[in-house]
Amino acid sequence: MGLFNPDLSSQAFYQQAYQYETLANGAKEIDPNVWFEIVVKGLQQLVKRAGSADSIVGIGITGQMHTTVFLDQRGQMVRPAILWNDTRTKLFITELKSRLTVIEESENAKIVSTGSPLANLVWLKREEPSHFKLLRHFLMPVDYIVYRLTGHYSTDYCDASTSSLFDFTQDKWATQICREFGIDEKLLPTIHASSDVIGKIRPSLAERLGLKADVKVVAGTGDNAATALANQTNQEQQPLISLGTSGVVVVPNQEHQLKPVGKNIIFKVTSEDDSVLTQGTVQTGAVLNAWWLQDIVNAKDAQLEQAAIPPTLLGQNRVLFFPHLNGEKTLYADPNLRGAFVGLSLESTRENMYLAVLEGLAFGCRQLYEQMGNQTAAEFIRVVGGGAKSNLWLTIFANVFGLPLRKRAVQREAIEGATMLAIIGDGEVVPDRSGDDEVILPEPTLKRAYDEQYQRYLKLAFVLTNAELKIGGGQS
């Protein structure tokens, strides 16, 4: 959480960790009240830091997508929210895809997966019918916080269009899908542009927080869309790669074009907007770095480990790494897919293997980018996320893609995108903050070497994905 000035300079931040519950069969869930209590604590702290509560005029929300919150007629939790990374619905997905295809909902058939709101609603109806009977509202996390702040049930086009319940031809909830799966459309929140003012903060809550009663709350949006907005992806019309826990590739267009590969996100900042962000994901992203350093070699200093890799090894590494350690949704639609090292010999070193891990994610992201229909070169790629702090990794990415990378001198996160939505909702103009980029250029010789390595990687990927490299018996 953060407190920002109208020029997007920050005054204060607040964060608090929380735990969710992991159950059998891949189930992950949380009491959504946990989020709201953290929001309340954070707002109380930020109001104190503001000096004067009168200076706070708007609130924008962002957060995880897909996680499904179930509420009854009083707005109370029916059961814990099912998280985006929950896999309890894995046995339903083939059936859902088939039924969506039969009713000519190919776009939703493509994106429905474990953790999707549609899958979670179908699961609730089948497995917990008593809870489903109590259900009167379903929301995503951003929407839930907006509801608790304002009393209004809403969502934005970003969350709606990634729910597998959306009509992409008419930009509304898909009546046909609701009918097919026996879901009452009255359960679904009203869809808004992300900067639409949903309401003012509840008077009792404003008093509790020390805020004015006329503070506006906008619809908000999902974390990846907010990050794209903060980094001017819509404005620049250039791709963005987020090197966070997962590796996320986002490609914008302003012509409402739906790409065949990737999740097409309808992202209306305002009601006049007609932007689409196509998002693809490599499930295991920059978390690979922590996995290798902490879990495998027990290294304490990432910079020292990366400094030990000789520059001459880049593009010449004979060890390849297949980075899909936790399944893969966009490229292979296979939650059971697993990773591999290939090309190991008695001469292979720790440095060979670590470099292969870093290169493997770059190759996986390039494959994803190309599969999303982006063979035509962009002018540059903007990079964000924790992995973008590694100069070595950025050098690898620039040469694997053969494109300049641009990184903000100061990282712009989803929270800043949410702030921009609040500014727009208040009728103000978001300040232009371009021109603070660090640029990483590809080197012609290294680019050619990585092009050859990438072709080897594609052959490896073909072999491994046809070798039933799935979860098996024994210990992981």
N, C-alpha and C positions, 0 to 999 in steps of 0.2 A: 504494500500500500504506500501511496506517496501523496505529498502535498506540493502542488505546482502553482507557479505564477502564470499569468496570461501569456508571458513570453516563453513558456515551457521550461524556465529555470526552476530547479527544485528547491523547496524549503526544508522538507523533512521526509523521512521514510519510516515505515514500521513493518516488521515481519514477525511471524510466529509459526513455528513448525507445528504440524498436527499428524496424528496417526490414523490410518484407516485399518479396517479389519480384513485379514486374509483368511478365507475359509477353504473348505475342500472343493475339489473340482474346478479350480481356477477362479473361484468367486472372490470378488473384492468389493467391499461396500463401506459406507460411512453414514453416520447420522448427520444430515445437512445442517442441523442446528450448530454443529461444531464450527462450520464456516462462519455462520452469522455472528456467533459470540466473538470470534476473532475479529470480524469486521467492526463490531461495536467497540471492542478494546482499542483497535487501531484508530478508529475515528476519534475516540476520546483523547488519545495521545496526540493525534495530528491537530485537533482543535486547540489543545494547549500550546502546541508549537506555533500555531498560526498567529498568536498574539491577540488577534481580534477575530471572533467568530463571524463578524459582519463581512469579512473579506472572502469567506467561502460561499460561492454562489452556485456551484454545480458539482455533481458526482458522476463519474463514468466508471463502469465496471468491465473487467475482462477476467477470463479464467479458462479452465479446462473445458473442452468441448465433449459432447456425446454423453457424458455422465448423466444419468436419468434420475430425477427426483420425483417421487410419487406423493401427492397430497390429497387429503379428503376434502369434503365440502366446507370445512372450517379452515382450510389451509394448513392443517396439521399433517405431519409425516405419517403416511400409511405404513411404510416399512423403510429400512435404510436405503439410501441411494445406491444404485449400481454404477460402479465406476467405469470409465472409458476403457481401462485395461483389463476388465473382467472377461473371462472366457467361458463362463458357465453355459453360454448359448451356442457353443461350437457345433453341437449336434443338430442345431436348427438351421444353420446357415445355408446348406445346400438346398433344403426345402424352400427357404425364403427366396433365394435367388431364382429357383425354378418357378415358383408361383408369381413372382414379380415379372419374370420374362413372359410368362403366359398371358398376363394382362397388359403386355407391351409397356412395361415400366423398366426399360433396359438401363436407364441412368441410375435408378435406385437399386436395381439388381446388381449393378457393377459395384456399388459402394457399400451395400449392407454387409456387415461383418460383426464379429463378437464385439460387444460394447455399444453397438448402434442402438439408438432409442427404439426403433421398430423391433429389433430383436429382443430388447429388454421388456417391451410391452407384451410381446407374444409370450415370452417366458413367464411373465407375471400372470397372464391370463390362464396359462396351462398348468403351471406349477403351484401357484398360490391364488386360486380362484376367489378365496374369501377376501384377500387383499384387493384383488382386481375389482370386486364388487364395491369396495369402499372408495375406489379411485374416482376423483372428480377433476383433477388437474395434473398434468405432467409438465415438468419444466427441466431445463438444463441449469447448471450451477450459476451462471451469470443471471439468468432469469429469476432464479430463486432469491438471490440477494436483492435484485430489483424489487421483487414482490415483498420481501420483508421490510424494505425501506419505504415502499410507497403503498402497498396494499393492492397493486395491480398485477394481473397475470399477463406477461408479454414475452416475446422473444424477438430476435432480429433475424434477417434473412440468412446470415451466415450459419447460425445454429439450426434454423429450420431446414435449409437446403442440404445439410449434412446428416439429417435425421433418418433418411430413407423413407420419409413420409411426405415428400414435397413434390408438387407438380411444377416441373421446370418449364413447361410451355405457357403456364398462366401465372407463375410466381405466387402460388398459394398452396395451402395444404391439399394433398392429393385425395380427393373424395373416393376415387376408385380403390386406392390402397387401403384406406380406412374400412371400406365396405368389404374388401377381400379378407381382411384379418379380424373383422368384428370389433373395430375400434371406433367409439363414438367421437365424432369430430369436436363435440363440445369439450372433450378432454384437452384439446390442443389450444395453446395460447395464441393471442392475436400477434400477427407478424408486423414488425416495424422496421424502418431504416434505423441504422445503428445509432445515429445522433438524435433521433426523435426523443422528445421529452415525454417520458411515460407518466410522470407525476411529480409532485413535491413530496419531500420527506414527511412521514407521518408526524403530526404535531407532538404526540406523546414521546416519540423517539427523538425528535428534534430537541425537546426539553431535556431528555435524558443525556443527550450528547452535547448540549450547550450550543446547538446550531440554531440559526434562524429558521422559521417554519416555511420560508419560501425557497429553500434550497432545491434546485431542480435535479432530477435523476433521469439520465438518458438510458436508452435501451441497452447500450453496451454491445460487446461482441466477443467472439472466441479469441483465445490467446494468439493463434497464428495469424488471424486477420488483423488483430490489433498490432502485432509486431510488423506486419507488412505496411500498415498505415503509418506507423511511427518512422519507418524507414523509407517512406515516400514511394513504395513499390507501385502503387496505382499511378502516381504522377510520372514516375520515370519510365514505366512500361518496360522494365528490365527484370529478369528473374532474380529471385532471392533464395539463398540456401541458409537454413538455420541449423547450426551444428550444436544441437542440444542433446538431450537424452536419446532422441531419435534424430535421424538426418532428414530434414524436411526441405523439399524443393517446391517453391511457389512461383508460378508463372502467371502474370496478369494479362488481361485483355479487356478492352472497353467496348467490344462488339457483341457481347453476350454469346460468345462462342463456347460450346461445351466440347472439351477435348475427350477423345475416346479412352485414354488412360489417365488415371488420377481422379481425385475427388474434386468436382467442380463446385466451388463455393460462390453462391450469389452474395456479393458484398456491396450492399447499398449504404454508403456512408450517409447520404441524404436520399430523400424519396425520388429525386431526379436522376440519381446515379444508376448506371446500368453495368457496373463492373462485374467481371467474373475472375476469381482467383482459382487457378487449377493447382491442386496440392497433391504431391506424391510423397510417400514416406518410406525411408529405410528404417525399419523398426529399431535396430540397434545403431545409434549414431555415435556421438562423442562419448557416450558411456563406455564404448570400447576402450578408450584411453584409460579410464579408471579401472576397468576390468583387467587389462593387461598389467598395469602398474601395481595395483593394490592386491588383486586376487591371485595373479599368476607369479609375478616376480618379486612382490613385496617391496617395491621401490618407494622411496619417500619423496623424491624430487623429480617431477616430470621434466623440468628444464635440463637437469643433468643427464637424464636418460636420453633426451632428444639430442643434446649436444654431443653425445657419444656416437651418434650415427654419422659416419663420414659423408660429406656432401657428394663424393664420387659414387656412392652407392645408390643415389637417387636415379631412378630410371634403369638401373642395372641389377636390381634385386631379383634373384632367381626363385625366391620364396613368394608365393601368392597366398592371399588370405581371402576366404569367402566370408563376408561379414555378417551373415544372417543368423545370429545366435539365438534369436527369440522369435522365429517365424517371420513371415513377410506378407504384408497385405497387398500393396499396390502392384509389385512386379509379379508375384507368384500366387497370391491369394492362398497361402498355405501357412497356417499358424504353427505347424509342426516342423517346418524347415529348420535346419541347423547348419552351423558354420564349419569351416575346415581350413587347415593349413595344407598346402600342396607344394611340392618341390623341395622338401627338406632333405638335406644330406648331412654327412658327418662334418662337413665344413660350415654348415649353417650356424650362425651365431645369434646371441640374444638381440643384437642390433638388426640382423636380417629379419627376425621375427617381429620385432616391434615396428620396424619400418613397414613390413607387410601389413600389419594391422592398420596403420595410418593410411597406406595406399589402398587397402581393400575398401575402406569407406568411400574414398574418392572415386574409385572405379564403380562401386555400387551406385553412388549418386549420379555419375555420368550416365550409366546404363538407364537409370530411372528417368533422367532428364530427356534422353533420346527416345525412350519408350513413350514418353508423354507427348511426342510429336514435335520436338524442338531441335531437329537436326540443323536447321538454319541458325547460324551463329548470332547470338545477341551481341550488343556492343560491350557489355560487361556483366558480371554477376555480383550482386551485393551479398555479403556474408555477415551473419550475426550469430550470436550464441557463444557458449563457453568455449567450444572448440576453435572459434575464430581468434582466441587469444594466443594460439600457437603459431608462430611465424613459419615453422617447418611445415605444419599441416597446410597452411595457406599457400606456401610455395608448391606443395604437391598438388593441391586442388587447382591452382592456376595453370599448371602445366598439363595435368590430366584433362582439363576442360579446354585448354588452349585459348583461354580468355582472361582479360584483366579481372582481378577481383577488387572490389571496393569495400572498405570497412570504415565505419564511422570512427572518428578519433575518440568520441565518447559513445559507448554502446547505447543504442536506443531499444528499449524493451517494450513489451506489450503494455505495461503500465502507462507509458507515455502515449501510446495509441489511444488508450481509454481516456486519458486527459484531453487529447485532441477532440475526441467525440463530445466531451462535456463542453469544451470551448465552442465548438460548432453549434451544439444544442442551445447554448446561451446567446447565439446570434453573433458571435465574434468571429474574426478571421484568424486562422491558425498561422503563426509567423513562419516565414521561410527560413529554414535552417540548413540549406544546402551549402556545400563548399568546405566541409570539414573532413574530407575523405583521405584515408591512406590507401594508396593504390599498389597492388602487387601484380607485376607483369609476368607473363610467361616468357621463358627463354627458348628460342627456336630449337636448339639442339636437344634440350631436355624435353621439350614438347614432343619431338619426333620419337624420342626413346619411350616416352610414356604412351604414345599412340600404339607402339608395338606391344608394350606391356598390356595395354587395355585389350587388344585383340586376343592375347593369351588368356586374359581374365574372362572374356566372353566365352571362350571355348571351355574353360574350367566351369563356368556357371552352367553351361548347357549340360555338361557331364554330371555335375553334382545334383542338379535339379531333376535329372532323369535317373538317378541312382537310388531313389527312395531314401535320401539322407534325412530321416525323420527321427522323432523321439522313439527310442527303442527301449529294450530292457536294460538292466544294469544300473549303475550309478552314473549320474550326470557329472 
